[in-house]
Amino acid sequence: MRQTKKTKATKLKLIILIAMISITTGCATNSRHKGLALKIVKNNNVILKQIKKERSSKTISPIIKDSPELLRAEKRLLTAINAVIESNDSLKKEFKNKNKKEVRNVERR
């Protein structure tokens, strides 16, 4: 009987140890994922700003201004691009604010 209790206690300790390791590792790798997400958002913004610049070039704008349908579509496209850029910027701010909070929490310990 004692041997069974020891194995149950050992199993419990092993489960607790694995849980602690997974929690600690999960927290340690979390900032890496945020860094990758910030890079992706930054790259997306660069691409979107290049698209806006190309759409306003002298070769495309006269063609768009000739057709009212193209003009409406271009306005909708620019509105969508601006909305995505703004949402990416707010996402970057949110990530940066959380990173600062996490650093502060770590410093207090």
Secondary structure, 3 states (H helix, E strand, C coil): CHHHHHHHHHHHHHHHHHHHHHHHHHHHHHHHHHHHHHHHHHHHHHHHHHHHHHHCCCCCHHHHHHCHHHHHHHHHHHHHHHHHHHHHHHHHHHHHHHHHHHHHHHHHC
